[in-house]
Amino acid sequence: MSTQRVLILGAKGTLGGQLMKLFPEAVGWDREEIDVLDFPALRAKVAELRPAPDAVINCVAFNDVDGAEDRPEAAMALNAEFPGRLAQFAAELNVPLVHYSTNYVFDGVKGEYEETDRPAPLSVYGRSKQRGEQLIAESRSRSYIVRTAVLFGPKGASDLSKKSFVDLMLDLSAKRDTIQAVSDEINSITYAPDLAAATRDLVHAAPAPGIYHVANSGGVSWFDFAQEIFRIAGRKVTVLPVPSTHFPRKATRPAKAILLNTKLPPQRPWQAALAEFLASL
Ligand SMILES: NC(=O)c1ccc[n+]([C@@H]2O[C@H](COP(=O)([O-])OP(=O)(O)OC[C@H]3O[C@@H](n4cnc5c(N)ncnc54)[C@H](OP(=O)(O)O)[C@@H]3O)[C@@H](O)[C@H]2O)c1
């Protein structure tokens, strides 16, 4: 399918910013253009688009994993109810929807997860993202749920766009020569430009709707991630491994949640993606 006119929601976020670069004809909206929770306003604004969009990509999310423990309604509204309504709307428009979920829908016991593995989230954030997956699946839309994990890459244009772990480590290395990093939590990690390119390929190839996993290949602890950042960047920082109990947080994270991609072309290893990002800074 040659998609010409994609509507990207959350266009100023980490991922949305990269998607805007890869879909030159895209219309991109973020909080300044529309509060997506005002669904009637969103519908009206979409109806005004000429030509009408031929795919919708939703990057809007409540991404504050610890904050969601205190604000479960807000997390549910943005991560579950909104994507559910958006999927129904996409079905009415007869266009595909791409939506993103997370490796935090898993409990981390199995460690490596295929697309068909059963979610068992440990946190409000994970539950809200899983509910979003369910509501989309219950709609009659042609939807792609792309699970991803730990994004890094250029910061999004939004002032509130979170700094990635890479930026945090580089900032810390300017102030300290020793850093503690958690060694008993292992995730997939994902270079946002790679995820954007995989999304573009998915939209163009239009395979069967369903759940897809997209992350750079390999699993990595925060400790290994930090060490590799400093090694590649040539920063002389000693990284000390600590257990996750050393940094108590409100939300429980899975101990090991690596996303196995069994459906789409494989992504490059995370080390190669990290090296490219650091070289670009
Ligand atoms: N980042 C990660 O490590 C990670 C890991 C796993 C999965 N994911 C998933 O990947 C997707 C993209 O994540 P991301 O990190 O690129 O997100 P992001 O940087 O937080 O971008 C989301 C964008 O949506 C905007 N937004 C939030 N609420 C809105 C509303 N009510 N109306 C309109 N716009 C609104 C945000 O604006 P403000 O900045 O002003 O709030 C922001 O520009 C999400 O579904 C996320 O759950 C991300």
The ligand as an ORCA input file, in Angstrom:
! r2SCAN-3c Opt
* xyz 0 1
  N       9.400      6.037     26.054
  C       9.558      4.740     26.320
  O      10.584      4.319     26.899
  C       8.488      3.742     25.904
  C       8.629      2.397     26.274
  C       7.636      1.481     25.871
  C       6.549      1.916     25.131
  N       6.438      3.237     24.802
  C       5.258      3.667     24.045
  O       5.668      4.270     22.819
  C       4.754      5.314     22.468
  C       5.517      6.608     22.183
  O       6.230      6.980     23.380
  P       7.104      8.309     23.466
  O       8.179      8.058     24.486
  O       7.503      8.791     22.105
  O       6.044      9.316     24.113
  P       6.256     10.856     24.471
  O       7.642     11.303     24.121
  O       5.753     11.052     25.873
  O       5.253     11.558     23.444
  C       3.871     11.604     23.637
  C       3.371     12.920     23.075
  O       1.949     12.957     23.247
  C       1.590     14.221     23.794
  N       0.365     14.133     24.570
  C       0.206     13.624     25.830
  N      -1.060     13.733     26.221
  C      -1.730     14.332     25.199
  C      -3.090     14.713     25.003
  N      -4.042     14.504     25.951
  N      -3.430     15.281     23.826
  C      -2.506     15.503     22.870
  N      -1.199     15.167     22.994
  C      -0.833     14.589     24.149
  C       2.766     14.556     24.684
  O       2.752     15.923     25.001
  P       3.383     16.413     26.430
  O       4.834     16.118     26.336
  O       3.033     17.847     26.445
  O       2.675     15.585     27.494
  C       3.949     14.131     23.830
  O       4.353     15.124     22.914
  C       3.748      5.397     23.626
  O       2.611      4.634     23.343
  C       4.491      4.737     24.774
  O       3.623      4.198     25.770
  C       7.386      4.155     25.158
*
